[in-house]
Amino acid sequence: MTDMPPAILSPARFQQRLLSWFDSHGRHDLPWQQERSPYRVWVSEIMLQQTQVATVIPYFARFMAHFPDVGSLAAAEQDEVLHLWTGLGYYARGRNLHKAARAVVDEHDGVFPVHSLEAMSALPGIGRSTAGAIIAQSTGRRAVILDGNVKRVLTRLHAVEGWPGRSAVERRLWALADHYTPGERLVDFTQAMMDLGATLCRRGTPDCGRCPFADVCMAHARGEEKRFPASKPRKALPTRTTIMLLLQDRQGRVLLEQRPSSGLWGGLWSLPQFDDGEALQAWLDTHAPGSELEPGWAAFMHVFSHFRLEITPQPARVDRHDAVGEAYRWYDPTEPASIGLAAPVKALLASLAPFALTTAAGP
């Protein structure tokens, strides 16, 4: 497989078509397009990874209001950051955002190293494409991007066979992306490529009738738009099970446990989890003697990218609430604290709030 692109359009013709379409139909009023800075572009790019624009917009606004610059983000506690990230998913992105902010402050005097693709790519959570997007969008300098939208456009345009996650296919796509990237209007060009993939060259059913490249798109000519790009070879998702303990005291507060910094829900606060009822009871006997189990709730499924987690909530009551270790805290569902919560835990706690209020009021 050669890395040289076939002659479909010259770079100049490709750029002219794309930018003409963008000027008339592209997105020009997204919040991170206003007052463009490396910080604002960076936060938006990380939030947009595997998340749609409509979902990101309110999160971005809250995040900017709370952390208006990289210094305020670097000075924050991880819990503050993850609290504002709760609901966006893929929490490693939030943890890496925090780590990268501290790296910018500690290693680059609070200034993003947008002069260097290598230095940007070395920051936690920033890969080659994200670094290119930050540089191009915030400085207008030439930098190549290859996010999921761009991969989809180029794969269909050139009918590139194979899953884009394979190194050989990815090399070919990088060559195509570099081939078409201009030396000017980089801010508009990179946004246009992302917009084309997000609004017309969509997954599932692309809107080929409005695409500026429909007449030269190889996948469209074959009527095989949906076949490109090839999907990742699928494996059946394994299912894991866990019991989540909803332990409440007489005031209706719930015991939470902070997850380890790495791994599933890293750094977030969750309910204590157990593999089986025997392990749960042993923990209660040690840490919450005198507690009483209540009827269990119906199990539900939470799906991750690589496995499914069947969660069985197990309510329990305890009169005493002795300290059970630094990794634990008592949480009042009626007065939520600003901490990062795993999404299913946040939902379970929200369902407890009215009952907790009644319990706290007493008879």
N, C-alpha and C positions, 0 to 999 in steps of 0.2 A: 504494500500500500504506500503510495507516494504522498508526501506532505504538500506537494504543489497543487493549488486549486485549479479546477478546470476553467476554461474561458467562458463563463456565462455572461458576466458584465465586467467591464473595466472598473477599477476602484472609483474613478471619477464619476462614471455613470451610476454606479451603485449609490454613492454618496449623494448625488444630485436627486435621484428618485426618493431616497429615504428622507432627506432633509426637506424636500418639497412637501412630502406627505406629513412630516412632523410639524412643519410650520402651520399647516391647516388643521391637522387632526390630533396632534400629540397633546400630552398633558403638560400644561405650563403653570398650574397653580397649586401644585402639591406643597405642603407646608415646608418641607426641607429644601424646596427650590427658592424659598424666600430667605434672604440674608444668608446666602450660601457660605459655609465655612467648613474647613476640614472636620471640625467636631460634629456639626449638624449632619453633614453628609455621612460621616462614619456611623453615627447612631442610627440613621435611617437605613443604611445599607445592612447593618447587622440585624435590625428588626425585620427587614424585608426578606431575609433569608428564610425560605420555606413558609412565608406568611404573606397573605395578600394585602394590597395597599389599603383597602377599606378597613381591614382589621387594624393595621398599623397606625393609621392617622390619629385616633384618640390616644393611643399609648404614647406616640411621639410627642403629642402636645403636653400630656401630663409629665412626661420625662423631662422635657425642656423647661417646663415651669419649675420643676423640683431641682433639676441639675442643669443650669443654664450654660455651664462651661465645663471643660475637662477638669479644672481644679476642684470644683464642687463635687463632681462625680468621684474623683480620686480620694477626696477627704471623707466620703460617706462610708458608713458601715455596709457590709455585704447585705445584711437584712433589709436595709432601706432600698437597695437596688433591686433585690429579688422581689420585694413587695410590689414595686411598680412594674415588675416584669410578669407577675402572676397572671396567668391566662394566655400569655403569648407562646408558652411551650418551649421546648428545646432549651432548657434552663442553662445549659453550658454556655449558650450565647450570652446570657446575662452575666454569668460569672466571669467569662472572658472579657466582656465589655469593661467590667470593673477592674480586672487585672491590667488590661491595656491602658486604661486611664491612669493608673498608678505608674505604669511603665513610662508613659509619655511625660508625666510630671517628674519622676525620679531620674529618668535616663535622657530626656530630651528637653529639660527645663520648661515643661508645659507646652511645648510647640510640636505639633505633629510633623514628622520627618517627611513631608510630601515631596521633598527634593529627590527622594530615593525610593524606587519601587522595592528594593531589597529591605531597606529599613522599615518601610511600612508593612511589608509582608512578615517581618519578624515579630510584630506585635501580636499578643495573644488573640486568637480568633479571627485574624485577618489573613486571608489567603491571597493568591496572586490576582484573581479577578476583583475581589473586594478592594485590594490596594489600588488596582488600576482605576476602579470607579471613583474612589475617593480623590485620587490625584487629578483625574480628568474633570470630575464634577466641581471640585473646589478651586483648581488652579487653571484649568483650560489647557494644561500641558498634554501632549500625546501620551496616552496610556491605553492599553488594550484590555477589554473586558470580555469575560465569557461566563456569564451567569446562566441560570437555567433557561431564561427567556431567549438569550442570544444563541445558546446551543440549539434550541428548538428551531429558530429561524434558519440558522445555517445548515442544520441537518436536513430540513425539508427542502431548502433551496437547492442543495447539492445532492439530495438523496444519499446522504452518508449512511452506509450500512453499519450496524453494530451498536451496542449499548455505549453511550457517551462516557460512561464510567471506566471503560477499558482504556488503558494508556495509549494504545495505538490510535483509537478513535479520537481521544481527547487531543492528542498531538495534531491530528488533521484539523480539528476544529479551531485550535489555537492558530494554526497557520492561516486558515480562512479568515478568522477574526482580524489577525494582523494585516492580511492582504487588503481588507476593506477599510480599515481605520485610517481616517485622514490626518493631516497635520494641522488642521484648523477646525474651528467650530466643534471642538471636542466635547464641550458641555452639552450642546444640542445633539451631537451624534450619539454619544453614549446613552443619553436619555431616550433618543429615538429608537435605538436598537432594543432597549428594554420595553419601551411602550409598544413597539410593533409585536413583540412576543406576547406581551400581557393582554393586549386588546384585540388583535387580529389573528396572529399566528398562535392561537390558544391551544392548550391541550384539548383532546377530545374532538371538538368540531371547530376548526379554524374558519374565519370569515374571509375566504379567498376572494370573494367578489369585490372586496374593498382594498385588497392588498396591492401595493404598488409593484410587487414582483410576481404577480400571478402568471404573467405571460412567459416568464423565464424560470419559474420554479419547477424543478424536476419532479418532485413528489406530486405536485398538482397536475402536471402533464400526464402522469401515470394514473391519476386518480387514487393515489396511495398516501394522502396526507396523514391519515390516522396511523399508518404503519411507522411513521417517523416522528420522533426518534424511537429507536428500539427500546423496549422496557428492560429494566434490570431483570436478569434471570430470577424468578421468584421461588422462594422456599416457603413451605407452610409455616405460618407463625406458631411458635410453641406457646402454650398457655401455662402461666404460673399462677399459683394461688397464694393469698395472704389473708390473715385476719387483722383488721384494724381495730384497736381498742379505743372505745369512746368512754373514757373514765371521767366521771363528773363528781365534783364534791357537792356539799350541801348548798353552796352558792351558785351552782350551775356551771362552774368553771370546768374546763376540759384540759386534761393533761396532754401536752404536746412534747414531741421529741425532735431535736434537730438532727437532720440526716448528716452523715459524713460529707466532707467537702467534695468528694468525687463519687461518681457512680449515680445510681438512680436518684433523681430529685436532689442532687448534691447541694448541700448548704441550706435547703429549705426546711421549714418546720412541717412535721407530719404527725400523724397519730402513731403511737407505738405499734409495731407490726410483729406478727408471729406466724410461724409456719403451721402451727396446729394448736388445738385447744389445750393440749397438755403443757406446751411451752408457755402459753398465755397464763394458765392457772399457776404455774410455777413462779412466773414473774410477779403476779398479784400477791401470792403468798409471801414473797420476799419484800416487795416494795410498797404494797398497799394492803396490808393485812386487815381483815374485816370487811373487805369490799364484797359487793353482791352483784353477780351477773344478772342481767335482765334478758328478756327474750331477744334473740338475735334478729338483725334486719336481713332483708333479702340481699343476696349477693348481686353484684353488678360488674360489668366488664369495662376496663380502661385499656385502650389500645395504644401501644407505642409502635415505633417504626420497626422494631425487631422482635417484639413479643406482645402477647396479650396478658393482662394482669386481672385475674378474677379476685375481687375484693369483697370480703364478708365483714360488714361492720358489726362489732360486738359491744353493745352498751353495758356499762357497769356503774355502780354507785359506791362511794366511799365517804365515811364521815371525816376521817383524818386526811390531811394533805401535807404530810411531812415532806421535806426535801428529798428528792430521789436522785439527785445528781445534777451536775452543771448542764448536761445536755437536755434537761427537761425544764418546762415552765407551765404554769397554770394560765389558761387563756379564757377570757370572758367573751363568749360569742355575741353578747349584746353590746359590747364595746370593743370592736375589733382593733387589735394593735397593728402597727405598720411593720409587719414582718412578711417574709416570703413564705407562701403556702403552696404546697402541691395542689393542683387543680381539683382532684377528687376530694381532697381533705377540705379545701375551701367550701365546696358544695355541701359536704356533710356537716361542717360547722354552721353554715348558714341555715340548714334545716333544723339545727338544734336551738337557734337563737330564741324563738318564741317560748319554747319549753323552759329554757334556761332562765328567761325573765320571770316566768311564773314561779319557778322553783325558788329563785332568789327572793321574791316577794314574801314567800311563806304563807301559811294559812292565817 
